Amino acid sequence: MVNSAWWASALSEAVNNEKPLAVVCNGEELALFRDGQGQAFALEDRCPHRRVPLSLGCVIESGIQCGYHGWTFDGASGACTTIPNLHANERVPARYAARPYPVAERNGFVHVWLGEGEPNESVPAATYQPEGCEYTGAGTISILHEEYLAAMLDGPHCLISFDAVKMTDFFLGDPRLQDDHLVLDRGAVWSTRVLPPQFVVDYPLIVRTSVPVRGGDIRVDLLTEQEAPLCTVLIASGANRRGTTSICWRGFLPQSDVSHVPLRWRVARKMKRPPFRVHTQVDGKLLAALLEAPSRDLARLRDSSLIPLRAAV
């Protein structure tokens, strides 16, 4: 099922005016590209002539050109503007058009509006406000999208890790619904501590995961116990082919200086080494061992036919 919403489908720097980018976002196959002025566009990745992927073609000044028979399509409207074997006085039939998708670009992500109705202004990456050096990446992970979202709540350590940090299974309160996301805090410790996590009473760190009720924008924050930010990561996710999930991400370290941070963390920051790692390969045994807890609430909320979106958890 395609939710009517903006979906972050690619990193901005991955979309250019030289070669179309093929992406699968929440099951929709898209070809992303830019025109000569840098404007991003999205068309269905299928030529209406012979159903060849448009992403195999090339970008030209007037749009995107199919690599099979050279049909050219306008990025904004999807209209076919040129068919090579037509005479100059022949008109291109209106039915020869590729499906266009509304596009919005914000804070390093290219968003595509999927579903019905007119696009709204609620672009997911608007909440992501990067500072200083960013760390980015993209990949495809062998797990269903719904299971990927569920694991982000039940066991985010399977999908993301922070340098010198060990996440625990201790929830710091119940899941809460906030801005159409299910938010959960869990305790974490510096891995350089002498005592193992099970002997810690006051957790010095918080890992906050915000998982969308609609859409695929996941936010993971590493915070101190006073909720001072240490690291912020925004992960765009969506269903890909054959039960896999497409992901791309951006993350950064806030500029504020935080005390009681291990030397290893400070050194890595000065050397501009990535302070986190988003996993593109999942440990099946580790994933299977996760207990289903807050993800049950998420499943109920995402099934809008069973429970209203604004219902309390």
N, C-alpha and C positions, 0 to 999 in steps of 0.2 A: 504494500500500500504506500502511495506517495502522499506525504503530508503537504498541504499547501503552505509553503514556508520558504524563506531564504536558506540555502544550503551553501556553506563554504566548500568550494569544489577544488580549489588549487591555490598554491602560493602565487602571489603576484609576479614574482620574478621568473616563474616557470612558463608564463604565457607571453609570447612575443609575436612580432610581425614577420617572422621568417618561416616558421613551421607550425602548423596546427598542433595543439596538444589534445590527445585523446584521454578522456577521463570517464569514469563511471561513477555517478553521484546518486546515491539512493536508488540504484537500479536503472537510472537514465543514462544512456550512452551519449556523450557530448563531445563536440569539437570546439575547443577554445582557441581564440586567436586575437590579435590586435590589428588595427589599421595603422596607416602611416602616422597618425596623430597620437597613437598610443591608447586609443579607446579599446576596451576589451569587449568581445562579443562571444556568444555561445549559440551554436546551432546543433540540431540533432545530428549525430554522427552517422548520417546515412544519406547518400545522394538519392533523390526521388526517381532518378533515371534507371539505374541498375543496382541500387541498394549498396553500392560500394561505400565504405567508410570515407567521409570527407576528410578525416584526419590524415589520410594517406596522400592527400593532395598538397597544394601549396597556397600560401597567402600572397595575394596580389593587391595592388592599390585599391581596387574596387570591391574587394571581398575575398572569398575563398574559392579556389578553383579545384574541382574534382580531378583526381589524377587519372581517371579512367578515360573519359571522353571530353574533358576540358570544360564542362559546364561550370559557370561562375555564379556564385550566390552572394547577395548582399548580406552583410553581417547583422544589420539592425532589423531588417524585415524578413530575411530569408528568401526574398524573391530571386528567381533566376534572372540574371541580367544579360547573360551571353550564352548562346549555343553555337559552337564553331561552324556547323554546317548549314545554319540558316542564312538566307539572303538578307541583305541590308534592309529591305522593305518588309520583311516578315517579323511579326510580333511574337514574343515568347509567351505562350499560354500561362495564365496566372496559376493554374494547378501545378505547374512545375516549380514548386517552391519547397525549400527546406524549412523545417519547423524552427523558429527562433525562440530563444529564452531570454527574459529580462536579466540583466547583469548589473551588479553593484560591487564596487571595489572599496574595501575599507581596511585600514591597518595591516596591509600586507597579504590580504586574502581576496580572491575573486569569488564572489557569491553568485549563485544562479537561483532564480525563482522557479520552483517546481510545484506542480499542482494546478489547481484552478483559481480563478479570481484574479483581481488586481494586486500587484505587489504592495506590501506595506513598508513602513520605514524601519521595522525591527530587524536590522542587519546584525547577525550574531557577533561578528568581530568588533562591533562598536564598543563593547565592554573591555576589549583588550587594548590597553594603553601602554605600549612598550617604552622602555627607557634604556638608553645606551646600547650596548652590544646585544644582538639577537642571535639565537641559535635555531636553525630551521631544518626541516627534513620532510620526507614523504616516503610512502611505501604501501604495500598490500600485505595484509595479515590473514592467515588461514583460520578465520573464525567468523561465524555469523555476526552481522552487525548488532543484533539484539543481545547476543551473548557478550560482545565486546563492551557494550554499555553496561551490562549487568556486572561484568568482572571489574569495571572501574569503581563500582560501589562495594562489591563483596571482597575484592582483593586486588587493589590497584598495583601492588608490587609485581603482579604477573605481567603488567603492561607498561609500567614506567618505573624508573628508579632515579634517586637523587644521590649525588656523590656524598659518601661518608654518612648516609642516613639509612636507618633501618625502620621500616614501618611495622606497626604492631596490629593486632586484631582487636585492640581496645577502642570502642566507639566512645567519643566524647559527646554523648547525647544522642537523641533520636534523629533520623533523617527529617529534613524540613523542606517544604516547598517554597521556593524563592525565585521569582522572575521566570516561571515556567521551567525551572530546573530543580531536580531533587539534590539537595546538598547534604553532605555527610562529612563530619570531622572525625579523624582517628588520631590516636597518639603515635608519636614517633620519637626515636632517640638517635643521637649521634653514635655511629658505629665505633667511634674511638673510646667510648665510655667503658669503664672496667666492668660495671655490673650489667648482666644481661637484661633485656627488656622486661622479663617477668618479675624482676625484683625492683622495678622502678615504680615509685608511687606517683610522683608528679612528672608528667611527660614534658620535656623541654621543647618539643616540637609538635606541630599540628600539620597533618596532611589533609587538606580540604578538597574534596572532589565534588564538582558540580556537573551533573549529568542531565541532558535535556529531556524533557517530556515530549517535545516535538522538535524534530531536526537532529543534527549530529554534532553540535558544538560542545565540546567537553572542556572544562577548565579545571586545572589542578594547581593548587597553591601550596607552597611550603611556607609555613609561618612559625614564628616563635610562640611560646606559650602566652605572650602578651599580644599575639596576633600581628606582630611586625612582619612584613613580607620579606622572605628570603629568595624566593624564586616563583615565577608565574609561567605556566605553560597553557597554551590554547591548542587543543587538538581538534581538527575537523575530520569527521568520520562519516562514512556512508556505505551502504550495501553495494558491493561489487558483484561480479559474475561468480557463479558456482560456489556460493556460500562463503565468499571471502569479503573482507572489509577494506575499503580504501581509507588511508589516513594521510594527513599532512599536518604539520605543526610549526608553531613559532613559540619561543620562550625567551625569557630575559631575567636578569638579576636587577632588582631595584637599586637605585643609586644610594639609598640610605645606608649608613654604617650601623651594623648591629653588633653589640658586644656578646661575649661568651660564644664566639664561633670558633671552631677548631682551626688550627693553623693550616691543615690540609685544605679546608674550604677557602681560606683567605688566599693561599698560594695559587690555587686553581683559578680564583677570580682574577688575580693580578695577571696571570698568564693567559687569561681569556679562554680557558678550556671550558667545554660544555659542562655545566653543573648538573645536568640531568641526561637521561637516555630514554627515548621512547622506543620500546621494543617492537621490531617488525617480525620477530619469530616468537611464538608462544610455546611455553612448556606445557604440553598436554596433561602430563601427570600432575603438575602443580595446579593447573586450571581445574582439573577434575576434583581436586581435593578441597576446593573452596566451598564453604557452607553458604547456602542461599539465605540471605537475610534481608538487607535493604533493597536488593534487586527485586524482591517480590512486590514491594511498594511501587517501584518503578514500572514493573510490568502492568500493574493495575492502572496506573496513571496513563501509560502510553496507549492503553486500549480504551480510547474515548467512547466506545460503544457500551462499555460496562460501568464506567465511573466518570463523573464530570471532571474536567481539567482542573478546576479550582477546588476540588474536594480536599479536605485535610487528610494528611497521611496518618 
